[in-house]
């Protein structure tokens, strides 16, 4: 052991933890520009460009505000081309993937990561997706950890005890934050942070232009619309046995499928009738490819349908972002495509279904309340009025959007500063 190592352990009184500190010291000695490594827990699924976007947004935040930190990504799934996109966009990243049949290999990789990383960072999601990972990290390392940009409905006693040891817990909506604070936990930082997807910065101009040109979609002369069932049929998308709860959710979705679609078709019809411009019906989740055709495109009268393009395949967030960047606006039942559009500077209206989680509140929290509608309480005419107002006074819409973007950026900077100090 060299003199610097001895001095470090002596000064910090962490000799008993040397077994997991020394690999990190060796890394720093070999790469003096790297001060820390962060274990990023993310990549929940790849059937949804929003879930994919969480990872890319977090990586962009680290790239911008913590450029001297090396990231180790611990991901659930990186199929459908996501792994290749990650390596293309962030070539220096180290990846640990929960591949089937690779349990021993994954455990060895995680053991090293737990030794070398200075912090565990649980990324954005619908809730604390991997509480076991948080507990294992704290129990085995005692090093800082936190949760960034999640929604909350409930938190059991075991997770509450874990979060008592966290350095930070950021909710992506203020309704979740209110609930979190009501628990009176010991975590020193309990605050708001926009969903990590707000920071996404990946594009594929070539794919986007090829698609747009093939369908006669010109920049600024079309809107994007995204349908959604009341409940995502995860059992079907993930090839698992349908439970009684799944059956109930499917029944609710079927009950409201046409009712929700009618409103979106009315919005499409009025847009085409009053502007003469086009519409792209596209997906955020894989099942929405067929849903868009069934509920939005096929039932339209021919005079409207001729202006409506159906995206007949799923896509990754880089191509989607480049298409959204060229759209005039967006109307979406899903929340993350509006976030990706937001990152491109494109106005987006979010339609909130009552079955969705608290995450819809995000649009209000960043100052876009006028572009947020509760679908059961809002007539299609009111949503159409707002869409046409955006179109007819586009400079004002862009000014509203830019104000929200500045706010999001400032909050992100403040969040990362706190996280850096915790590390």
C-alpha positions as CSV (number, residue, x, y, z in Angstrom):
1,X,0.0,0.0,0.0
2,X,1.5,3.4,-1.0
3,X,1.8,6.4,1.3
4,X,-1.2,8.2,-0.1
5,X,-3.5,5.2,0.6
6,X,-2.3,4.9,4.2
7,X,-2.7,8.6,4.8
8,X,-6.3,8.5,3.4
9,X,-7.4,5.6,5.5
10,X,-5.8,7.1,8.6
11,X,-7.2,10.6,8.1
12,X,-10.7,9.4,7.4
13,X,-10.8,6.7,10.1
14,X,-12.2,4.2,7.7
15,X,-9.6,1.4,8.0
16,X,-12.4,-1.1,8.6
17,X,-13.9,-0.2,5.2
18,X,-10.6,-0.5,3.3
19,X,-11.8,-3.6,1.5
20,X,-14.3,-1.5,-0.5
21,X,-12.5,1.8,-0.6
22,X,-9.2,0.6,-2.1
23,X,-10.6,-0.4,-5.5
24,X,-12.0,3.2,-5.8
25,X,-8.7,4.6,-4.8
26,X,-6.9,2.5,-7.4
27,X,-9.4,3.8,-10.0
28,X,-8.8,7.4,-9.1
29,X,-5.0,6.9,-9.1
30,X,-5.2,5.5,-12.6
31,X,-7.7,8.2,-13.8
32,X,-7.0,11.4,-11.9
33,X,-9.8,13.2,-13.8
34,X,-12.4,10.8,-12.2
35,X,-13.3,11.8,-8.7
36,X,-16.2,9.5,-8.1
37,X,-18.3,6.7,-9.6
38,X,-22.1,6.7,-9.3
39,X,-24.2,3.5,-9.5
40,X,-27.2,4.6,-11.6
41,X,-30.2,2.2,-11.1
42,X,-32.4,2.7,-14.1
43,X,-33.6,1.1,-17.3
44,X,-36.9,-0.4,-16.0
45,X,-38.3,-1.6,-19.3
46,X,-38.0,-1.0,-23.1
47,X,-41.7,-1.2,-24.2
48,X,-42.0,2.5,-23.4
49,X,-39.9,5.4,-24.7
50,X,-40.6,7.2,-21.4
51,X,-38.9,4.5,-19.4
52,X,-36.1,4.4,-21.8
53,X,-35.9,8.2,-21.6
54,X,-35.3,8.2,-17.8
55,X,-31.9,6.7,-18.3
56,X,-30.8,9.0,-21.1
57,X,-32.1,12.1,-19.2
58,X,-30.1,11.1,-16.0
59,X,-27.0,10.5,-18.1
60,X,-27.3,13.9,-19.7
61,X,-27.7,15.6,-16.3
62,X,-24.5,13.9,-15.1
63,X,-22.7,14.8,-18.3
64,X,-23.7,18.5,-18.0
65,X,-23.3,19.0,-14.2
66,X,-21.0,16.3,-13.0
67,X,-18.6,15.7,-15.9
68,X,-15.8,14.3,-13.7
69,X,-18.1,11.5,-12.4
70,X,-18.0,8.1,-14.0
71,X,-21.4,6.3,-14.3
72,X,-22.1,2.6,-13.8
73,X,-25.5,1.8,-15.1
74,X,-27.4,-1.0,-13.5
75,X,-30.3,-1.7,-15.8
76,X,-33.2,-4.2,-15.9
77,X,-33.5,-4.3,-19.7
78,X,-31.6,-2.9,-22.6
79,X,-33.1,-4.7,-25.6
80,X,-34.9,-3.3,-28.6
81,X,-31.7,-1.4,-29.6
82,X,-31.4,0.5,-26.3
83,X,-28.0,-0.9,-25.5
84,X,-26.6,0.2,-28.9
85,X,-28.1,3.6,-28.5
86,X,-26.6,4.0,-25.1
87,X,-23.1,3.0,-26.4
88,X,-23.5,5.4,-29.3
89,X,-24.7,8.3,-27.1
90,X,-22.5,7.8,-24.0
91,X,-19.6,5.6,-25.1
92,X,-17.7,5.8,-21.8
93,X,-20.5,4.3,-19.7
94,X,-20.1,1.0,-17.9
95,X,-23.2,-1.2,-18.0
96,X,-24.5,-4.0,-15.7
97,X,-27.6,-5.6,-17.2
98,X,-30.0,-8.0,-15.5
99,X,-29.8,-10.6,-18.3
100,X,-31.6,-13.9,-17.9
101,X,-29.2,-16.7,-17.1
102,X,-26.4,-14.3,-16.1
103,X,-27.1,-14.3,-12.4
104,X,-23.5,-15.2,-11.3
105,X,-21.9,-12.7,-13.7
106,X,-24.3,-9.9,-12.6
107,X,-23.6,-10.6,-8.9
108,X,-19.9,-10.3,-9.5
109,X,-20.2,-7.1,-11.5
110,X,-22.5,-5.6,-8.8
111,X,-20.0,-6.6,-6.0
112,X,-17.3,-4.7,-7.8
113,X,-19.7,-1.7,-8.4
114,X,-20.7,-1.6,-4.7
115,X,-17.0,-1.5,-3.8
116,X,-16.0,1.2,-6.3
117,X,-19.0,3.5,-6.5
118,X,-19.4,6.4,-4.1
119,X,-23.2,6.7,-4.4
120,X,-26.3,4.8,-5.4
121,X,-28.7,6.9,-7.5
122,X,-32.2,5.5,-8.0
123,X,-33.6,7.1,-11.1
124,X,-37.0,8.3,-12.0
125,X,-40.0,6.0,-12.2
126,X,-43.6,5.5,-11.1
127,X,-42.5,4.6,-7.6
128,X,-39.3,3.3,-5.9
129,X,-38.9,0.5,-8.3
130,X,-36.0,-1.4,-6.6
131,X,-36.3,-1.0,-2.8
132,X,-34.2,-4.1,-2.4
133,X,-31.4,-2.5,-4.2
134,X,-31.4,0.5,-1.9
135,X,-31.5,-1.7,1.2
136,X,-28.6,-3.9,-0.1
137,X,-26.5,-0.9,-0.9
138,X,-27.0,0.7,2.5
139,X,-26.6,-2.5,4.4
140,X,-23.4,-3.6,2.5
141,X,-21.6,-0.2,2.0
142,X,-23.1,2.4,4.3
143,X,-22.3,4.9,1.5
144,X,-24.7,7.7,0.4
145,X,-27.7,6.9,-1.7
146,X,-30.9,8.7,-2.9
147,X,-34.0,8.6,-5.1
148,X,-34.5,11.1,-7.9
149,X,-37.7,12.1,-9.5
150,X,-40.3,9.4,-8.6
151,X,-44.0,9.5,-7.9
152,X,-45.5,8.0,-4.8
153,X,-48.8,6.6,-3.7
154,X,-47.8,4.6,-0.7
155,X,-44.5,3.6,1.1
156,X,-44.4,0.6,3.4
157,X,-42.7,0.5,6.7
158,X,-39.6,-1.4,5.4
159,X,-39.0,1.2,2.7
160,X,-39.6,4.1,5.1
161,X,-36.8,2.7,7.3
162,X,-34.5,2.5,4.4
163,X,-35.3,6.0,3.2
164,X,-34.5,7.3,6.8
165,X,-30.9,6.6,5.8
166,X,-31.0,8.3,2.4
167,X,-29.2,11.5,1.6
168,X,-32.0,12.8,-0.6
169,X,-35.4,11.9,-2.0
170,X,-36.8,13.9,-4.9
171,X,-40.4,13.5,-6.0
172,X,-41.3,14.4,-9.6
173,X,-44.6,15.9,-8.7
174,X,-45.7,17.9,-5.7
175,X,-48.6,15.7,-4.8
176,X,-46.2,12.8,-4.2
177,X,-43.9,15.2,-2.3
178,X,-46.7,16.2,0.0
179,X,-47.3,12.6,0.8
180,X,-43.6,11.9,1.4
181,X,-43.3,14.8,3.8
182,X,-46.3,13.6,5.7
183,X,-44.4,10.5,6.7
184,X,-41.9,12.6,8.8
185,X,-38.9,10.6,7.6
186,X,-35.3,11.4,8.7
187,X,-34.0,11.8,5.1
188,X,-32.5,15.4,5.2
189,X,-33.5,16.4,1.7
190,X,-37.1,15.8,0.6
191,X,-37.9,18.0,-2.4
192,X,-39.1,18.4,-5.9
193,X,-37.1,17.3,-9.0
194,X,-38.5,17.0,-12.5
195,X,-38.6,13.6,-14.1
196,X,-35.1,12.8,-15.4
197,X,-36.5,12.5,-18.9
198,X,-36.8,16.3,-19.0
199,X,-33.0,16.4,-19.6
200,X,-33.0,13.9,-22.6
201,X,-30.7,14.9,-25.4
202,X,-30.6,12.1,-28.0
203,X,-31.6,12.5,-31.7
204,X,-31.7,10.6,-35.0
205,X,-32.2,13.2,-37.7
206,X,-31.6,10.7,-40.5
207,X,-34.3,8.3,-39.4
208,X,-36.7,11.1,-38.6
209,X,-36.3,12.8,-41.9
210,X,-36.6,9.6,-43.8
211,X,-39.9,8.9,-42.0
212,X,-41.3,12.4,-42.4
213,X,-40.4,12.7,-46.1
214,X,-41.9,9.3,-46.8
215,X,-45.3,10.5,-45.4
216,X,-45.2,14.1,-46.6
217,X,-44.9,15.6,-43.1
218,X,-43.3,19.0,-43.2
219,X,-41.7,20.8,-40.3
220,X,-44.2,22.9,-38.4
221,X,-47.1,21.5,-40.4
222,X,-48.3,18.6,-38.4
223,X,-49.2,17.7,-34.8
224,X,-48.5,14.4,-32.9
225,X,-51.3,12.6,-31.1
226,X,-50.8,9.7,-28.7
227,X,-53.6,7.4,-27.4
228,X,-53.6,5.4,-24.2
229,X,-55.8,2.8,-22.5
230,X,-56.8,3.5,-18.9
231,X,-54.4,0.8,-17.8
232,X,-51.4,-0.5,-19.7
233,X,-51.8,-4.2,-20.4
234,X,-48.4,-5.1,-18.9
235,X,-49.3,-8.8,-18.5
236,X,-49.7,-9.1,-22.2
237,X,-46.7,-7.0,-23.1
238,X,-44.4,-8.9,-20.8
239,X,-45.9,-12.4,-21.6
240,X,-47.0,-13.2,-18.0
241,X,-50.1,-14.9,-16.7
242,X,-53.1,-12.6,-16.4
243,X,-54.1,-12.1,-12.8
244,X,-57.6,-11.1,-11.5
245,X,-56.3,-7.5,-11.1
246,X,-55.1,-7.6,-14.7
247,X,-58.6,-8.8,-15.8
248,X,-60.3,-6.0,-13.9
249,X,-57.9,-3.4,-15.4
250,X,-58.6,-4.7,-18.9
251,X,-62.3,-4.4,-18.3
252,X,-61.9,-0.8,-17.2
253,X,-59.7,0.0,-20.2
254,X,-62.3,-1.6,-22.6
255,X,-65.1,0.4,-20.9
256,X,-63.4,3.7,-21.5
257,X,-61.4,3.0,-24.7
258,X,-63.9,4.4,-27.1
259,X,-65.0,7.3,-24.9
260,X,-61.4,8.5,-24.6
261,X,-60.8,8.0,-28.3
262,X,-63.8,9.9,-29.4
263,X,-62.4,13.1,-27.7
264,X,-59.1,12.6,-29.4
265,X,-60.8,12.1,-32.8
266,X,-62.8,15.2,-32.3
267,X,-59.6,17.1,-31.6
268,X,-58.0,15.6,-34.7
269,X,-61.0,16.5,-36.8
270,X,-61.1,20.1,-35.7
271,X,-57.4,20.5,-36.3
272,X,-57.6,19.2,-39.8
273,X,-60.7,21.1,-40.6
274,X,-59.6,24.5,-39.3
275,X,-55.9,24.4,-40.3
276,X,-55.7,22.0,-43.2
277,X,-52.6,20.6,-41.7
278,X,-51.6,17.0,-40.9
279,X,-51.7,14.7,-37.9
280,X,-49.2,11.9,-36.9
281,X,-50.8,9.2,-34.7
282,X,-47.8,7.6,-32.9
283,X,-46.9,5.5,-29.9
284,X,-45.2,6.0,-26.6
285,X,-45.7,2.4,-25.6
286,X,-45.6,-0.6,-27.9
287,X,-49.3,-1.5,-27.7
288,X,-50.3,2.0,-28.8
289,X,-49.1,1.3,-32.4
290,X,-52.2,-0.9,-33.0
291,X,-54.4,1.2,-30.6
292,X,-53.8,4.3,-32.7
293,X,-55.0,2.6,-35.9
294,X,-58.0,1.0,-34.3
295,X,-59.3,3.9,-32.2
296,X,-58.0,7.0,-33.9
297,X,-57.3,6.5,-37.6
298,X,-59.7,3.9,-38.9
299,X,-62.9,5.4,-37.5
300,X,-62.2,8.9,-39.1
301,X,-64.2,10.0,-42.1
302,X,-62.2,9.9,-45.3
303,X,-62.0,13.7,-45.7
304,X,-60.2,13.8,-42.4
305,X,-58.3,10.5,-42.6
306,X,-56.4,11.7,-45.7
307,X,-54.5,14.2,-43.5
308,X,-53.7,11.6,-40.8
309,X,-50.6,9.5,-40.8
310,X,-50.4,6.3,-38.8
311,X,-47.0,5.3,-37.4
312,X,-47.1,1.6,-37.9
313,X,-44.0,0.6,-35.8
314,X,-42.5,1.3,-32.4
315,X,-39.5,3.6,-32.1
316,X,-36.7,4.7,-29.8
317,X,-36.6,8.1,-28.1
318,X,-33.8,9.4,-30.4
319,X,-36.0,9.1,-33.5
320,X,-39.1,10.2,-31.6
321,X,-37.3,13.3,-30.3
322,X,-36.3,14.3,-33.8
323,X,-39.8,13.9,-35.1
324,X,-41.3,15.8,-32.1
325,X,-38.8,18.6,-32.7
326,X,-40.4,19.2,-36.1
327,X,-44.0,19.0,-35.0
328,X,-46.1,22.1,-34.5
329,X,-47.5,20.7,-31.2
330,X,-48.6,17.5,-29.5
331,X,-51.7,16.1,-27.7
332,X,-51.0,13.1,-25.6
333,X,-52.7,10.8,-23.1
334,X,-49.2,9.7,-22.1
335,X,-46.9,12.1,-20.0
336,X,-43.4,11.2,-21.3
337,X,-43.8,12.0,-25.0
338,X,-44.9,15.6,-24.0
339,X,-41.7,15.7,-21.8
340,X,-39.5,14.6,-24.8
341,X,-41.3,17.2,-26.9
342,X,-40.7,19.8,-24.2
343,X,-37.0,19.0,-24.4
344,X,-37.1,19.8,-28.1
345,X,-39.0,23.1,-27.7
346,X,-42.3,21.8,-29.0
347,X,-45.6,22.7,-27.1
348,X,-47.5,19.7,-25.8
349,X,-50.9,19.2,-24.2
350,X,-51.2,16.4,-21.6
351,X,-54.6,14.7,-21.2
352,X,-54.8,13.0,-17.7
353,X,-56.8,9.9,-17.2
354,X,-58.0,9.3,-13.6
355,X,-56.4,5.8,-13.6
356,X,-52.9,7.1,-14.2
357,X,-50.6,7.9,-11.3
358,X,-49.9,11.3,-9.8
359,X,-47.2,11.9,-12.4
360,X,-49.6,14.0,-14.5
361,X,-49.2,16.7,-11.9
362,X,-45.7,17.4,-13.3
363,X,-47.2,19.5,-16.1
364,X,-48.8,21.8,-13.5
365,X,-45.7,21.8,-11.3
366,X,-43.5,23.3,-14.1
367,X,-45.9,26.0,-15.0
368,X,-47.9,24.4,-17.9
369,X,-51.3,24.1,-16.1
370,X,-53.1,25.7,-19.1
371,X,-51.9,22.7,-21.3
372,X,-53.0,20.1,-18.8
373,X,-56.6,18.6,-18.8
374,X,-58.4,16.0,-16.8
375,X,-60.0,14.0,-19.6
376,X,-63.2,13.0,-17.8
377,X,-63.9,16.6,-16.8
378,X,-62.9,18.4,-20.0
379,X,-64.9,18.6,-23.3
380,X,-62.9,18.0,-26.5
381,X,-63.9,21.5,-27.6
382,X,-61.9,23.1,-24.8
383,X,-58.8,21.0,-25.6
384,X,-59.2,21.9,-29.2
385,X,-59.5,25.6,-28.4
386,X,-56.2,25.4,-26.5
387,X,-54.5,23.6,-29.3
388,X,-55.6,26.1,-31.9
389,X,-54.6,29.0,-29.5
390,X,-51.1,27.5,-29.4
391,X,-51.1,27.3,-33.2
392,X,-52.5,30.7,-33.9
393,X,-50.3,32.6,-31.4
394,X,-47.2,30.4,-31.7
395,X,-44.7,33.0,-30.4
396,X,-46.7,33.3,-27.2
397,X,-46.8,29.5,-26.9
398,X,-43.1,29.3,-27.3
399,X,-42.5,32.0,-24.7
400,X,-44.7,30.0,-22.2
401,X,-42.7,26.9,-23.0
402,X,-39.3,28.6,-22.7
403,X,-40.3,30.0,-19.3
404,X,-41.1,26.5,-18.1
405,X,-37.8,25.2,-19.6
406,X,-35.8,27.8,-17.7
407,X,-37.5,26.8,-14.5
408,X,-36.8,23.1,-15.1
409,X,-33.2,23.8,-15.8
410,X,-32.7,25.9,-12.7
411,X,-34.3,23.2,-10.5
412,X,-32.1,20.5,-12.1
413,X,-29.0,22.5,-11.4
414,X,-30.0,22.9,-7.8
415,X,-30.8,19.2,-7.4
416,X,-27.5,18.1,-8.8
417,X,-25.6,20.5,-6.6
418,X,-27.3,18.9,-3.6
419,X,-26.5,15.4,-4.9
420,X,-22.8,16.4,-5.5
421,X,-22.5,17.7,-1.9
422,X,-24.0,14.5,-0.6
423,X,-21.4,12.5,-2.5
